[in-house]
Each structure stands twice: as C-alpha cells, then as structure tokens.
Amino acid sequence: MEESFFSSFIQCFFIAFGVIVGGSIIGSVGAFATGEPPFHAISHIAKKLRIWAIVSAIGGTFDAISNFEKALDGSSLDIFKQILLIVSAMGGVKSGMLIMSWFIQEDVS
C-alpha cells in the first residue's frame, strides 16, 4: 500500500532529526566510556552524521536516483516530490544540529 506524500514528508524530517540527535547522544556515551569529553564528541559526531541522516531519511541513494530516473520519463511532479523529501530531510538535520548546539552550548554547524 502506497503511503501518502504528506506522511512521507513528515517521516523524512523526523528520521533525519532522530539520526542526528540519537546518534550524537549515543555516540557521546561511547566517548565518555573511553575517557574523551562527551560534549566535544556530540559536536564531532553530529557533523559527521549530517549526510548519512539525509540518506537514511530518503530511503537510500539508489531509491532516490531511481525515482529521479522514473520521473524523467513521467511527470515533473515526481521530481518535485523527491526534491521536497530531500528538503524535508535537510530540515530535520538542521533542526537536530540546532537542538544539539543548544544542548552543548557550542556551535555545531
């Protein structure tokens, strides 16, 4: 069953947000266990997870590329939808980075 575009749009945002926030916090636990400063680790991990959060939110790069390829043969509405999903994932990443910078009181971007 095909899910609606709006639910995919919202899910992309929160998946990317969750990858940044969850990955940074859980990764800082590992840094704490090894004696490194956890807040510095949050900043470092969040920066490294940005692109992976977007990729995981849109369902992998090959799905996005195949959707673009199908849309070139079909309507431009499919391309527009895929671009909006990527923008939604980027918004989730930016929101996650903002929350992490508020949490550690340091610039993460």
Backbone as CSV, one residue per row, in Angstrom:
resi,resn,N_x,N_y,N_z,CA_x,CA_y,CA_z,C_x,C_y,C_z
1,MET,0.842,-1.182,0.000,0.000,0.000,0.000,0.884,1.242,0.000
2,GLU,0.619,2.138,-0.900,1.383,3.364,-1.045,1.012,4.349,0.051
3,GLU,2.018,4.867,0.742,1.722,5.855,1.773,1.640,7.233,1.122
4,SER,0.923,8.116,1.749,0.714,9.432,1.155,1.997,10.251,1.193
5,PHE,2.064,11.241,0.336,3.247,12.087,0.255,3.441,12.870,1.545
6,PHE,2.370,13.364,2.131,2.487,14.172,3.340,3.082,13.360,4.490
7,SER,2.665,12.119,4.638,3.234,11.295,5.709,4.703,10.987,5.428
8,SER,5.078,10.789,4.180,6.483,10.583,3.827,7.307,11.829,4.116
9,PHE,6.724,12.994,3.850,7.390,14.265,4.090,7.704,14.432,5.579
10,ILE,6.711,14.159,6.427,6.888,14.277,7.876,7.864,13.220,8.379
11,GLN,7.762,12.001,7.878,8.661,10.941,8.315,10.110,11.230,7.935
12,CYS,10.342,11.782,6.766,11.708,12.130,6.362,12.320,13.134,7.326
13,PHE,11.532,14.127,7.718,12.021,15.129,8.662,12.442,14.470,9.969
14,PHE,11.558,13.661,10.539,11.834,13.107,11.859,12.864,11.976,11.839
15,ILE,12.993,11.263,10.743,14.041,10.251,10.645,15.410,10.929,10.646
16,ALA,15.562,11.974,9.846,16.833,12.704,9.820,17.120,13.355,11.172
17,PHE,16.093,13.916,11.793,16.230,14.520,13.114,16.682,13.469,14.134
18,GLY,16.065,12.309,14.100,16.390,11.243,15.037,17.790,10.686,14.848
19,VAL,18.243,10.607,13.603,19.596,10.111,13.347,20.622,11.065,13.956
20,ILE,20.411,12.357,13.790,21.349,13.344,14.337,21.327,13.335,15.860
21,VAL,20.144,13.473,16.453,20.042,13.567,17.910,20.432,12.245,18.573
22,GLY,19.853,11.162,18.123,20.139,9.864,18.731,21.569,9.417,18.525
23,GLY,22.056,9.558,17.313,23.430,9.146,17.030,24.450,9.949,17.802
24,SER,24.210,11.247,17.940,25.142,12.095,18.673,25.162,11.758,20.154
25,ILE,23.989,11.575,20.733,23.919,11.298,22.169,24.469,9.903,22.487
26,ILE,24.076,8.909,21.723,24.576,7.554,21.966,26.072,7.475,21.679
27,GLY,26.533,8.170,20.662,27.969,8.205,20.377,28.763,8.874,21.479
28,SER,28.172,9.865,22.139,28.878,10.532,23.238,29.003,9.618,24.452
29,VAL,28.102,8.661,24.596,28.232,7.673,25.677,29.503,6.844,25.453
30,GLY,29.741,6.489,24.210,30.966,5.763,23.890,32.210,6.605,24.136
31,ALA,32.122,7.882,23.827,33.255,8.772,24.084,33.509,8.902,25.582
32,PHE,32.434,9.010,26.347,32.571,9.080,27.802,33.217,7.817,28.357
33,ALA,32.841,6.673,27.806,33.390,5.397,28.274,34.878,5.267,27.980
34,THR,35.349,5.940,26.946,36.769,5.876,26.603,37.567,7.036,27.160
35,GLY,36.932,7.905,27.943,37.646,8.992,28.596,37.737,10.278,27.802
36,GLU,37.034,10.377,26.694,37.033,11.600,25.901,35.912,12.513,26.390
37,PRO,36.007,13.821,26.118,34.935,14.727,26.544,33.658,14.478,25.725
38,PRO,32.534,14.182,26.391,31.322,13.815,25.655,30.707,14.966,24.857
39,PHE,30.787,16.205,25.334,30.186,17.312,24.583,30.948,17.587,23.295
40,HIS,32.257,17.450,23.348,33.039,17.600,22.123,32.710,16.474,21.144
41,ALA,32.486,15.281,21.690,32.127,14.137,20.841,30.767,14.348,20.192
42,ILE,29.813,14.935,20.927,28.490,15.217,20.349,28.647,16.118,19.136
43,SER,29.442,17.169,19.280,29.666,18.101,18.174,30.317,17.405,16.987
44,HIS,31.328,16.630,17.248,32.069,15.946,16.188,31.198,14.898,15.481
45,ILE,30.464,14.128,16.247,29.621,13.072,15.672,28.473,13.666,14.871
46,ALA,27.863,14.726,15.387,26.753,15.364,14.670,27.203,15.886,13.308
47,LYS,28.400,16.443,13.254,28.922,16.933,11.972,29.132,15.788,10.982
48,LYS,29.618,14.652,11.487,29.882,13.513,10.601,28.602,12.804,10.162
49,LEU,27.522,12.916,10.934,26.283,12.202,10.616,25.354,12.952,9.668
50,ARG,25.660,14.186,9.329,24.723,15.001,8.531,24.300,14.333,7.235
51,ILE,25.233,13.935,6.406,24.875,13.367,5.107,24.194,12.017,5.266
52,TRP,24.614,11.235,6.272,24.018,9.923,6.475,22.591,10.043,6.978
53,ALA,22.299,11.088,7.708,20.921,11.312,8.153,20.013,11.593,6.961
54,ILE,20.485,12.373,6.017,19.690,12.676,4.824,19.491,11.415,3.988
55,VAL,20.559,10.642,3.809,20.477,9.416,3.006,19.515,8.420,3.647
56,SER,19.602,8.268,4.954,18.710,7.308,5.611,17.266,7.789,5.596
57,ALA,17.056,9.090,5.652,15.688,9.616,5.661,14.995,9.434,4.314
58,ILE,15.729,9.590,3.232,15.074,9.448,1.925,15.065,8.008,1.452
59,GLY,15.588,7.092,2.241,15.484,5.674,1.908,16.646,5.142,1.119
60,GLY,17.763,5.790,1.159,18.937,5.313,0.440,19.100,6.051,-0.872
61,THR,20.323,6.142,-1.329,20.598,6.918,-2.529,20.064,6.262,-3.788
62,PHE,20.047,4.937,-3.850,19.611,4.275,-5.076,18.117,4.453,-5.314
63,ASP,17.319,4.482,-4.237,15.888,4.745,-4.398,15.648,6.150,-4.932
64,ALA,16.372,7.112,-4.405,16.209,8.493,-4.864,16.618,8.629,-6.328
65,ILE,17.712,7.987,-6.704,18.168,8.061,-8.099,17.178,7.376,-9.032
66,SER,16.643,6.233,-8.610,15.675,5.549,-9.473,14.378,6.345,-9.577
67,ASN,13.989,7.041,-8.500,12.800,7.898,-8.580,13.022,9.063,-9.536
68,PHE,14.222,9.639,-9.515,14.521,10.704,-10.471,14.493,10.167,-11.900
69,GLU,15.024,8.980,-12.108,15.058,8.390,-13.441,13.645,8.113,-13.953
70,LYS,12.782,7.586,-13.081,11.385,7.341,-13.469,10.673,8.648,-13.768
71,ALA,10.983,9.676,-12.990,10.297,10.957,-13.160,10.699,11.639,-14.459
72,LEU,11.910,11.395,-14.940,12.327,11.997,-16.205,11.492,11.471,-17.363
73,ASP,11.041,10.226,-17.256,10.175,9.663,-18.283,8.712,10.054,-18.051
74,GLY,8.372,10.356,-16.820,6.986,10.661,-16.466,6.764,12.149,-16.256
75,SER,6.071,12.450,-15.184,5.717,13.844,-14.924,6.777,14.531,-14.073
76,SER,6.781,15.842,-14.136,7.714,16.618,-13.325,7.250,16.700,-11.870
77,LEU,6.030,16.289,-11.596,5.523,16.289,-10.225,6.306,15.313,-9.354
78,ASP,6.722,14.176,-9.924,7.507,13.205,-9.165,8.884,13.758,-8.787
79,ILE,9.490,14.499,-9.681,10.779,15.136,-9.374,10.592,16.148,-8.261
80,PHE,9.536,16.935,-8.345,9.254,17.943,-7.329,9.026,17.288,-5.966
81,LYS,8.308,16.176,-5.934,8.065,15.466,-4.676,9.371,14.945,-4.081
82,GLN,10.227,14.402,-4.921,11.503,13.876,-4.427,12.377,14.999,-3.891
83,ILE,12.371,16.136,-4.551,13.139,17.295,-4.066,12.589,17.766,-2.729
84,LEU,11.266,17.778,-2.586,10.671,18.173,-1.307,11.022,17.199,-0.191
85,LEU,11.119,15.909,-0.495,11.530,14.939,0.517,12.968,15.183,0.959
86,ILE,13.835,15.514,0.023,15.224,15.814,0.365,15.307,17.091,1.194
87,VAL,14.524,18.097,0.835,14.492,19.342,1.612,13.958,19.085,3.016
88,SER,12.969,18.223,3.142,12.441,17.870,4.454,13.508,17.193,5.307
89,ALA,14.267,16.286,4.710,15.349,15.618,5.436,16.425,16.617,5.843
90,MET,16.716,17.569,4.971,17.699,18.594,5.311,17.205,19.474,6.458
91,GLY,15.909,19.735,6.487,15.336,20.488,7.604,15.440,19.718,8.912
92,GLY,15.247,18.405,8.853,15.408,17.580,10.047,16.837,17.586,10.550
93,VAL,17.792,17.553,9.632,19.202,17.609,10.014,19.513,18.954,10.662
94,LYS,19.040,20.025,10.051,19.320,21.362,10.600,18.685,21.528,11.976
95,SER,17.469,21.017,12.153,16.814,21.094,13.461,17.564,20.270,14.502
96,GLY,18.017,19.089,14.122,18.797,18.259,15.032,20.106,18.910,15.424
97,MET,20.760,19.540,14.464,22.006,20.244,14.764,21.749,21.433,15.697
98,LEU,20.629,22.112,15.507,20.285,23.235,16.372,20.007,22.771,17.796
99,ILE,19.276,21.678,17.942,19.000,21.128,19.271,20.297,20.705,19.948
100,MET,21.197,20.077,19.200,22.471,19.658,19.787,23.318,20.860,20.194
101,SER,23.299,21.924,19.387,24.071,23.112,19.765,23.478,23.779,20.998
102,TRP,22.162,23.751,21.146,21.549,24.271,22.374,21.924,23.408,23.566
103,PHE,21.968,22.108,23.361,22.256,21.171,24.443,23.684,21.326,24.964
104,ILE,24.659,21.448,24.063,26.054,21.512,24.485,26.574,22.936,24.606
105,GLN,25.737,23.923,24.277,26.105,25.335,24.367,27.372,25.639,23.566
106,GLU,27.409,25.131,22.354,28.559,25.288,21.476,28.053,25.245,20.043
107,ASP,28.727,25.927,19.145,28.318,25.930,17.742,28.665,24.588,17.118
108,VAL,27.657,23.911,16.557,27.868,22.589,15.970,28.049,22.688,14.458
109,SER,27.446,23.659,13.823,27.476,23.739,12.356,28.842,23.996,11.868
